[in-house]
Amino acid sequence: MPLELRMAWRNVWRNPRRTALTVAATVFAVVLVMVAVAMGAGTHEKMIEDSVRVNAGHVQVSGPGYRAKRTLEQYLPFDEQTAQRLFAAEGAVGVAPRITSFGLLSQAGATRGVAVVGVDPLREGSVTTLPGRVREGRFLEAEGVREVVLGGRLARVLSAGVGDEVLLYSVAYSMESAYELFRVVGILSLPEATMDRTLAVITLRDAQEFFVYGDRVSEVAILAGDSGAVPALAGAVRRAIGEGSAEVHTWRESMPELEQLILLDDAGMYVMLAILVVVVGFGILNTILMAVLERKREFGVVLALGLKPRAIFTIVYLESLLLALVGLAIGLAIALPLILYLQAHPIPLTGAAVEAMALFGIEPEATWKLKPLNPLGSILTILGVAIVAALYPAAKASRARPVEALRSL
């Protein structure tokens, strides 16, 4: 072991109390930074997952121009060949075709404008949580005929319950009037108020017949394993369907407000973490600087004996790095098991947080997610701060004057 490193290690433990306080501050910073970043990653993943699982999916495939106009004129042919190509796209966990349009729903003298969504009952559950959000009755069945599931608020406005018949009126793709009686088989409980007030879900087969749509669909929602796999999945889908025949959009394009919310949340979190890291940096600076001032005579004597100023600089600099490395090692040993435990045991939220998260259709839970870059980023950040904080004390120690130190003996 080099002489400078042995001396630095010895000097670190010459004042155990001061060393323990500095290491504790570093440990606290590492744990807090890693837990905060993991909570941000888990919360954002939860926000994305819950939002796309309500309706949109991670990736949407639609006919050219559908995102801008959203009418039946912009369609996507969905034959068996297209379905197989989408199912085989690398990274696709679930695929759900849909027909989306607008209409009027009437029952017992009450009429409301609704968003009519035709879904495949067998495939919808692989992409969204709609089948699991039925609070009364049941979800649509593949063999069911003229069945409808309504949002909870819409059902209350129409005074419609399970077993009642409602009249759906709209305009078909052929520009003819379309109207038909549907029997309510289920009532949904949706976290997003607008959707809960307007959503009417029927089977894809009924929608194709009602709108005279043949084998066309409005869009196909595709679910990825997690949000990190979305870019690769979008690329695979584009290759599967070919250029120009359809449009492929990710959740970032279909839900820009969610992306903006995540960016704002990230900005606030990183500002707080930056303040914390700066405070830790000043703590390390203060510790090393105090140690240098206390050993002013010592440095003067060793310089008079022939030790070069560069060696003094190296010793003090290594002391700072050793303090940071010890704190990092202990911090990682505490933070990693803690994050893994929190990742496996989300914490339910109560109070105002429930209402705030419900506005975005997010389940009220505090979640964590450990990403590989989390420990690496925390280590490099704290280590970088320690490297910068040690420069001034090390330079001050190397500029000690032997004559002044010897006079003070």
ZATILO-207772 format. One record per residue (C-alpha): residue in one letter; x, y, z. Coordinates in nm, 4 decimals. Each point is the difference from the previous one (the first is absolute). Layout:
R  A  X  Y  Z .
...
//
This chain:
R  M  0.0000  0.0000  0.0000 .
R  P  0.1460  0.3436  -0.0910 .
R  L  0.1261  0.2112  0.2892 .
R  E  -0.2474  0.2814  -0.0705 .
R  L  -0.2944  -0.2390  0.0129 .
R  R  0.1148  -0.1547  0.3296 .
R  M  0.0430  0.3405  0.1556 .
R  A  -0.3389  0.1182  -0.1301 .
R  W  -0.1757  -0.3063  0.1450 .
R  R  0.1713  0.0542  0.3365 .
R  N  -0.0892  0.3666  0.0046 .
R  V  -0.3642  -0.0708  -0.0749 .
R  W  -0.0355  -0.1836  0.3301 .
R  R  0.2046  0.2378  0.2135 .
R  N  -0.3228  0.1746  0.0964 .
R  P  -0.2633  -0.2787  0.0008 .
R  R  -0.2881  0.2251  0.1038 .
R  R  0.0517  0.2474  -0.2822 .
R  T  0.0499  -0.2817  -0.2484 .
R  A  -0.3178  -0.1742  0.1199 .
R  L  -0.2038  0.3190  -0.0432 .
R  T  0.1320  0.0571  -0.3516 .
R  V  -0.0589  -0.3610  -0.1004 .
R  A  -0.3504  0.0157  0.1494 .
R  A  -0.0794  0.3086  -0.2077 .
R  T  0.1205  -0.1791  -0.3135 .
R  V  -0.2001  -0.3113  0.0876 .
R  F  -0.3111  0.2104  0.0557 .
R  A  0.0484  0.1724  -0.3352 .
R  V  0.0527  -0.3271  -0.1886 .
R  V  -0.3036  -0.1658  0.1568 .
R  L  -0.2241  0.3023  -0.0485 .
R  V  0.1109  0.0559  -0.3598 .
R  M  -0.0445  -0.3656  -0.0975 .
R  V  -0.3360  -0.0373  0.1749 .
R  A  -0.1284  0.3269  -0.1483 .
R  V  0.1106  -0.0904  -0.3529 .
R  A  -0.1465  -0.3512  0.0364 .
R  M  -0.3263  0.1466  0.1277 .
R  G  -0.0115  0.2384  -0.2944 .
R  A  0.0634  -0.2847  -0.2440 .
R  G  -0.2601  -0.2211  0.1682 .
R  T  -0.2597  0.2756  0.0176 .
R  H  0.0496  0.0925  -0.3639 .
R  E  -0.0171  -0.3632  -0.1088 .
R  K  -0.3210  -0.0363  0.2019 .
R  M  -0.1453  0.3164  -0.1540 .
R  I  0.0765  -0.1206  -0.3507 .
R  E  -0.1173  -0.3544  0.0684 .
R  D  -0.3309  0.1053  0.1557 .
R  S  -0.0674  0.2606  -0.2679 .
R  V  0.0682  -0.2256  -0.2983 .
R  R  -0.1834  -0.2896  0.1619 .
R  V  -0.3186  0.2021  0.0277 .
R  N  -0.0383  0.0380  -0.3730 .
R  A  0.2894  0.0994  -0.2258 .
R  G  0.2695  -0.2679  0.0238 .
R  H  0.3700  0.0768  -0.0330 .
R  V  -0.0181  0.0098  -0.3808 .
R  Q  -0.2982  0.0785  -0.2263 .
R  V  -0.0286  -0.0961  -0.3655 .
R  S  -0.2630  0.1898  -0.2004 .
R  G  -0.0918  0.0942  -0.3524 .
R  P  0.1706  0.2998  -0.1626 .
R  G  -0.1410  0.3236  0.1408 .
R  Y  -0.1998  -0.1621  0.2797 .
R  R  0.1835  0.1782  0.2843 .
R  A  -0.0864  0.3401  -0.1500 .
R  K  -0.3641  -0.0563  -0.1038 .
R  R  -0.1208  -0.3054  0.1960 .
R  T  -0.2863  -0.0886  -0.2317 .
R  L  -0.1081  -0.3250  -0.1591 .
R  E  0.1517  0.1191  -0.3280 .
R  Q  0.3509  -0.0662  0.1320 .
R  Y  0.0069  -0.3744  0.0445 .
R  L  0.2435  -0.2880  0.0242 .
R  P  -0.0776  -0.3308  -0.1761 .
R  F  0.0222  -0.2733  0.2614 .
R  D  -0.0049  -0.3333  -0.1740 .
R  E  0.1577  -0.3187  0.1308 .
R  Q  0.3318  0.0726  -0.1681 .
R  T  0.0304  0.3434  0.1610 .
R  A  -0.0959  -0.1453  0.3358 .
R  Q  0.2692  -0.2681  -0.0210 .
R  R  0.2692  0.2520  -0.0908 .
R  L  -0.0882  0.2195  0.2977 .
R  F  -0.0217  -0.2950  0.2395 .
R  A  0.3459  -0.1109  -0.1143 .
R  A  0.1619  0.3451  0.0502 .
R  E  0.2952  -0.0368  0.2352 .
R  G  -0.0803  0.1360  0.3464 .
R  A  -0.3798  -0.0053  -0.0378 .
R  V  -0.1645  -0.1350  0.3155 .
R  G  -0.3586  0.0628  -0.1099 .
R  V  -0.1849  0.1190  -0.3112 .
R  A  -0.3556  0.1377  0.0012 .
R  P  -0.1853  0.1292  -0.3122 .
R  R  -0.2633  0.2689  0.0496 .
R  I  -0.2608  0.2058  -0.1799 .
R  T  -0.0483  0.3458  0.1475 .
R  S  -0.2766  0.2420  -0.0909 .
R  F  -0.2631  0.2272  0.1512 .
R  G  -0.3723  -0.0299  0.0464 .
R  L  -0.3034  0.0779  0.2127 .
R  L  -0.1229  -0.2349  0.2718 .
R  S  -0.3568  0.0214  0.1273 .
R  Q  -0.1915  -0.1646  0.2797 .
R  A  -0.3166  0.1016  0.1838 .
R  G  -0.0132  0.3448  -0.1584 .
R  A  0.3651  0.0859  0.0726 .
R  T  0.2480  0.0382  -0.2865 .
R  R  0.3724  0.0494  0.0158 .
R  G  0.2835  0.0224  -0.2506 .
R  V  0.2336  -0.2955  0.0397 .
R  A  0.3298  -0.1354  -0.1262 .
R  V  -0.0825  -0.3376  -0.1513 .
R  V  0.2862  -0.2491  0.0150 .
R  G  -0.0233  -0.3417  -0.1609 .
R  V  0.2415  -0.2498  0.1551 .
R  D  0.0875  -0.3658  -0.0352 .
R  P  -0.1036  -0.1489  0.3380 .
R  L  0.2600  -0.2756  -0.0304 .
R  R  0.2930  0.2316  -0.0753 .
R  E  -0.0848  0.3195  0.1860 .
R  G  0.1147  -0.1359  0.3363 .
R  S  0.3506  -0.0594  -0.1352 .
R  V  0.0455  0.3753  -0.0513 .
R  T  -0.2332  0.1920  0.2312 .
R  T  -0.1570  -0.0444  0.3412 .
R  L  -0.3534  0.0695  -0.1239 .
R  P  -0.1254  -0.3565  0.0613 .
R  G  0.1203  0.0210  0.3595 .
R  R  -0.1639  0.3370  0.0676 .
R  V  -0.3569  -0.1311  -0.0121 .
R  R  -0.1558  0.0782  0.3380 .
R  E  -0.3467  -0.1234  -0.0830 .
R  G  -0.1075  -0.2751  -0.2393 .
R  R  0.2646  -0.1424  -0.2345 .
R  F  0.2164  0.0916  -0.2962 .
R  L  -0.0887  -0.0754  -0.3604 .
R  E  0.0051  -0.3584  -0.1237 .
R  A  0.1341  -0.1086  -0.3363 .
R  E  -0.3308  -0.1693  -0.0863 .
R  G  -0.2155  0.2800  0.1364 .
R  V  -0.2292  0.1886  -0.2367 .
R  R  -0.0932  0.3675  0.0392 .
R  E  0.1599  0.0334  0.3428 .
R  V  0.1423  0.3222  0.1443 .
R  V  0.2076  0.0916  0.3056 .
R  L  -0.0329  0.3573  0.1274 .
R  G  0.2164  0.2297  0.2075 .
R  G  -0.1337  0.0435  0.3531 .
R  R  -0.0802  0.3709  -0.0282 .
R  L  -0.1625  -0.0501  -0.3405 .
R  A  -0.2201  -0.2760  0.1396 .
R  R  -0.1134  0.2267  0.2845 .
R  V  -0.0839  0.2866  -0.2366 .
R  L  -0.2062  -0.2343  -0.2182 .
R  S  -0.1477  -0.1787  0.3027 .
R  A  0.1049  -0.3212  -0.1712 .
R  G  0.0737  -0.3172  0.1905 .
R  V  0.1052  -0.3510  -0.0868 .
R  G  -0.2707  -0.1620  -0.2130 .
R  D  -0.1413  0.3266  -0.1358 .
R  E  -0.0146  0.0717  -0.3724 .
R  V  0.1489  0.3201  -0.1410 .
R  L  -0.0323  0.1439  -0.3498 .
R  L  0.3251  0.0806  -0.1782 .
R  Y  -0.0214  0.2414  -0.2910 .
R  S  0.2841  0.1031  -0.2314 .
R  V  0.1033  0.0289  -0.3661 .
R  A  0.1451  -0.3040  -0.1740 .
R  Y  0.3026  -0.0081  -0.2278 .
R  S  -0.2436  -0.0175  -0.2920 .
R  M  -0.1398  0.3399  0.1174 .
R  E  -0.3319  -0.1632  0.0882 .
R  S  -0.1665  0.0447  0.3351 .
R  A  0.0846  -0.2808  0.2402 .
R  Y  -0.2133  -0.0765  0.3029 .
R  E  -0.0399  -0.3119  0.2077 .
R  L  -0.1100  -0.1151  0.3431 .
R  F  0.2762  -0.1310  0.2268 .
R  R  -0.0400  -0.1763  0.3322 .
R  V  0.2108  0.1263  0.2901 .
R  V  0.1992  -0.2915  0.1434 .
R  G  0.2535  0.1866  0.2129 .
R  I  0.0878  0.3272  0.1711 .
R  L  0.3624  0.1157  0.0068 .
R  S  0.1842  0.1940  0.2697 .
R  L  0.2571  0.2129  -0.1810 .
R  P  0.2561  0.2267  0.1714 .
R  E  -0.0169  0.2725  -0.2640 .
R  A  -0.3224  0.2004  0.0380 .
R  T  -0.0461  0.0977  -0.3654 .
R  M  0.0313  -0.3583  -0.1164 .
R  D  -0.2345  -0.1179  0.2738 .
R  R  -0.2637  0.2496  -0.1204 .
R  T  0.0207  -0.0823  -0.3701 .
R  L  0.1244  -0.3553  -0.0604 .
R  A  -0.2267  -0.2647  -0.1539 .
R  V  0.1734  -0.3288  -0.0895 .
R  I  -0.1447  -0.2532  -0.2441 .
R  T  0.1520  -0.3032  -0.1682 .
R  L  0.2157  0.0460  -0.3088 .
R  R  -0.2336  -0.2191  -0.2020 .
R  D  -0.3040  0.2085  0.0983 .
R  A  0.1896  0.3203  -0.0792 .
R  Q  0.0964  -0.1242  -0.3456 .
R  E  -0.3615  -0.0881  -0.0708 .
R  F  -0.1416  0.3157  0.1578 .
R  F  0.2328  0.2346  -0.1908 .
R  V  -0.0021  -0.2164  -0.3173 .
R  Y  0.3780  -0.0190  0.0291 .
R  G  0.0875  -0.3430  -0.1408 .
R  D  0.3393  -0.1218  0.1200 .
R  R  0.1252  0.3528  0.0704 .
R  V  0.1034  0.1355  0.3407 .
R  S  0.0850  0.3490  0.1235 .
R  E  0.3170  -0.0965  0.1831 .
R  V  0.1889  -0.2874  0.1570 .
R  A  0.1376  0.0467  0.3530 .
R  I  0.3173  -0.1920  0.0824 .
R  L  0.1472  -0.0542  0.3456 .
R  A  0.3747  -0.0278  0.0676 .
R  G  0.1671  -0.1720  0.2929 .
R  D  0.0892  0.3406  0.1514 .
R  S  0.0414  0.3585  -0.1118 .
R  G  0.3705  -0.0488  -0.0679 .
R  A  -0.0797  -0.2485  -0.2774 .
R  V  -0.2349  0.2368  -0.1850 .
R  P  0.2496  0.1408  -0.2561 .
R  A  0.1093  -0.3497  -0.1041 .
R  L  -0.3605  -0.1172  -0.0190 .
R  A  -0.1030  0.2997  -0.2117 .
R  G  0.2841  -0.0766  -0.2409 .
R  A  -0.0993  -0.3659  -0.0209 .
R  V  -0.3618  0.0956  -0.0709 .
R  R  0.1030  0.2407  -0.2760 .
R  R  0.2054  -0.2731  -0.1624 .
R  A  -0.2876  -0.2462  0.0339 .
R  I  -0.2654  0.2156  -0.1679 .
R  G  0.2232  0.1765  -0.2522 .
R  E  0.0513  0.3696  -0.0628 .
R  G  -0.2916  0.2171  -0.1135 .
R  S  -0.2784  -0.2514  0.0556 .
R  A  -0.0715  0.1131  0.3567 .
R  E  0.1117  0.2387  0.2730 .
R  V  0.1807  -0.1187  0.3114 .
R  H  -0.0062  0.2161  0.3128 .
R  T  0.1397  -0.0559  0.3481 .
R  W  -0.1608  0.1035  0.3276 .
R  R  0.2177  0.3137  0.0011 .
R  E  -0.1800  0.1221  -0.3117 .
R  S  -0.3474  -0.1071  0.1044 .
R  M  0.0328  0.1286  0.3580 .
R  P  0.2338  0.3035  -0.0133 .
R  E  -0.1423  0.1400  0.3236 .
R  L  0.1227  -0.3090  0.1855 .
R  E  0.3512  0.0416  -0.1406 .
R  Q  0.0013  0.3662  0.1044 .
R  L  -0.1100  -0.0958  0.3507 .
R  I  0.2852  -0.2501  0.0239 .
R  L  0.2531  0.2567  -0.1237 .
R  L  -0.1171  0.2565  0.2564 .
R  D  0.0157  -0.2587  0.2762 .
R  D  0.3530  -0.0974  -0.1057 .
R  A  0.1101  0.3631  -0.0035 .
R  G  -0.1231  0.0608  0.3544 .
R  M  0.1604  -0.3191  0.1288 .
R  Y  0.3386  0.0707  -0.1573 .
R  V  0.0049  0.3553  0.1359 .
R  M  -0.0479  -0.1334  0.3540 .
R  L  0.2618  -0.2707  -0.0514 .
R  A  0.2449  0.2558  -0.1383 .
R  I  -0.0420  0.2100  0.3149 .
R  L  0.0583  -0.3101  0.2138 .
R  V  0.3138  -0.0957  -0.1916 .
R  V  0.1397  0.3551  0.0300 .
R  V  -0.0573  -0.0091  0.3769 .
R  V  0.1864  -0.3321  0.0206 .
R  G  0.2806  0.1471  -0.2097 .
R  F  0.0403  0.2904  0.2427 .
R  G  -0.0007  -0.2489  0.2876 .
R  I  0.2905  -0.1907  -0.1532 .
R  L  0.1780  0.3276  -0.0768 .
R  N  -0.0435  0.1203  0.3579 .
R  T  0.1260  -0.3272  0.1464 .
R  I  0.3130  -0.0148  -0.2117 .
R  L  0.0711  0.3709  0.0422 .
R  M  -0.0245  -0.0226  0.3802 .
R  A  0.2334  -0.2981  -0.0037 .
R  V  0.2468  0.1978  -0.2110 .
R  L  -0.0075  0.3030  0.2332 .
R  E  0.0504  -0.2187  0.3073 .
R  R  0.3061  -0.1635  -0.1611 .
R  K  0.1637  0.3162  -0.1261 .
R  R  0.3105  -0.0564  0.2146 .
R  E  0.0176  -0.3625  -0.1067 .
R  F  0.0013  0.0915  -0.3663 .
R  G  0.2668  0.2630  0.0582 .
R  V  0.2275  -0.2469  0.1762 .
R  V  -0.0288  -0.2720  -0.2681 .
R  L  0.0602  0.2598  -0.2689 .
R  A  0.3122  0.1148  0.1866 .
R  L  0.1151  -0.3605  0.0133 .
R  G  -0.0185  -0.0226  -0.3788 .
R  L  -0.3519  -0.1206  -0.0840 .
R  K  -0.1127  0.1629  -0.3224 .
R  P  -0.3121  0.2202  -0.0092 .
R  R  -0.1430  -0.2306  -0.2654 .
R  A  0.0107  -0.2879  0.2487 .
R  I  -0.1860  0.2098  0.2590 .
R  F  -0.2632  0.0844  -0.2618 .
R  T  -0.0375  -0.3717  -0.0867 .
R  I  -0.0366  -0.1077  0.3644 .
R  V  -0.2709  0.2542  0.0799 .
R  Y  -0.1755  -0.0707  -0.3257 .
R  L  -0.0017  -0.3742  0.0688 .
R  E  -0.1444  0.0628  0.3472 .
R  S  -0.3009  0.1669  -0.1590 .
R  L  -0.0476  -0.2832  -0.2493 .
R  L  0.0287  -0.2635  0.2732 .
R  L  -0.2669  0.1752  0.2063 .
R  A  -0.2280  0.0100  -0.3048 .
R  L  0.0665  -0.3664  -0.0923 .
R  V  -0.0723  -0.1244  0.3524 .
R  G  -0.3254  0.1989  0.0030 .
R  L  -0.0929  -0.1278  -0.3451 .
R  A  0.0614  -0.3627  0.0963 .
R  I  -0.2121  0.0246  0.3144 .
R  G  -0.2670  0.2010  -0.1794 .
R  L  -0.0306  -0.2584  -0.2780 .
R  A  -0.0165  -0.2809  0.2556 .
R  I  -0.2975  0.1745  0.1621 .
R  A  -0.1745  0.1440  -0.3061 .
R  L  -0.0075  -0.3041  -0.2298 .
R  P  -0.1858  -0.2378  0.2384 .
R  L  -0.2307  0.2834  0.1066 .
R  I  -0.0980  0.0845  -0.3586 .
R  L  -0.0508  -0.3660  -0.0908 .
R  Y  -0.2276  -0.0404  0.3019 .
R  L  -0.2004  0.3129  -0.0849 .
R  Q  -0.0219  -0.1125  -0.3630 .
R  A  -0.1595  -0.3268  0.1126 .
R  H  -0.2300  0.1708  0.2543 .
R  P  -0.1668  0.3165  -0.1405 .
R  I  -0.1462  0.2333  0.2610 .
R  P  -0.3705  0.0931  -0.0381 .
R  L  -0.0677  0.3741  0.0117 .
R  T  -0.2881  0.1746  0.1726 .
R  G  -0.1470  0.3473  0.0294 .
R  A  0.0468  0.2688  -0.2643 .
R  A  0.2518  -0.2121  -0.1908 .
R  V  -0.2797  -0.2388  -0.0978 .
R  E  -0.2050  0.2776  -0.1625 .
R  A  0.3032  0.1517  -0.1744 .
R  M  0.1105  -0.3316  -0.1505 .
R  A  -0.3569  -0.0881  -0.0977 .
R  L  -0.0035  0.2994  -0.2350 .
R  F  0.2532  -0.1853  -0.2150 .
R  G  -0.1495  -0.3448  0.0458 .
R  I  0.2862  -0.1140  0.2237 .
R  E  -0.0383  -0.2490  0.2818 .
R  P  0.0832  0.1734  0.3333 .
R  E  0.3204  -0.1877  0.0844 .
R  A  0.3587  0.1076  0.0678 .
R  T  0.2180  -0.2297  -0.2074 .
R  W  0.3746  -0.0373  -0.0532 .
R  K  0.2019  -0.1423  -0.2867 .
R  L  0.3718  -0.0743  0.0075 .
R  K  0.1628  0.0687  -0.3355 .
R  P  0.3641  -0.0934  -0.0754 .
R  L  0.0914  0.3646  -0.0556 .
R  N  -0.1298  0.0998  0.3435 .
R  P  0.2941  -0.1349  0.2102 .
R  L  0.2524  0.0953  -0.2676 .
R  G  -0.1320  0.3560  -0.0278 .
R  S  -0.0050  0.0439  0.3785 .
R  I  0.3569  -0.1302  0.0359 .
R  L  0.1366  0.2231  -0.2750 .
R  T  -0.1847  0.3065  0.1339 .
R  I  0.1194  -0.0335  0.3611 .
R  L  0.3494  -0.0964  -0.1112 .
R  G  0.0151  0.2988  -0.2353 .
R  V  -0.1058  0.2339  0.2800 .
R  A  0.2686  -0.1466  0.2280 .
R  I  0.2648  0.0442  -0.2702 .
R  V  -0.0902  0.3665  -0.0479 .
R  A  -0.0390  0.0691  0.3744 .
R  A  0.3488  -0.1360  0.0750 .
R  L  0.1843  0.2277  -0.2400 .
R  Y  0.0140  0.3122  0.2182 .
R  P  0.1065  -0.1676  0.3290 .
R  A  0.2629  -0.2089  -0.1811 .
R  A  0.1386  0.3075  -0.1771 .
R  K  0.0063  0.1956  0.3282 .
R  A  0.1895  -0.2773  0.1759 .
R  S  0.2582  -0.0235  -0.2767 .
R  R  0.0720  0.3754  0.0296 .
R  A  0.0984  -0.0185  0.3675 .
R  R  0.3224  0.1875  0.0909 .
R  P  0.2576  -0.2030  0.1948 .
R  V  0.1587  0.3098  0.1624 .
R  E  -0.3284  0.1205  0.1526 .
R  A  -0.0799  -0.3508  0.1244 .
R  L  0.3433  -0.0411  0.1634 .
R  R  -0.0229  0.3395  0.1715 .
R  S  -0.3255  -0.1040  0.1650 .
R  L  0.1506  -0.3155  0.1559 .
//
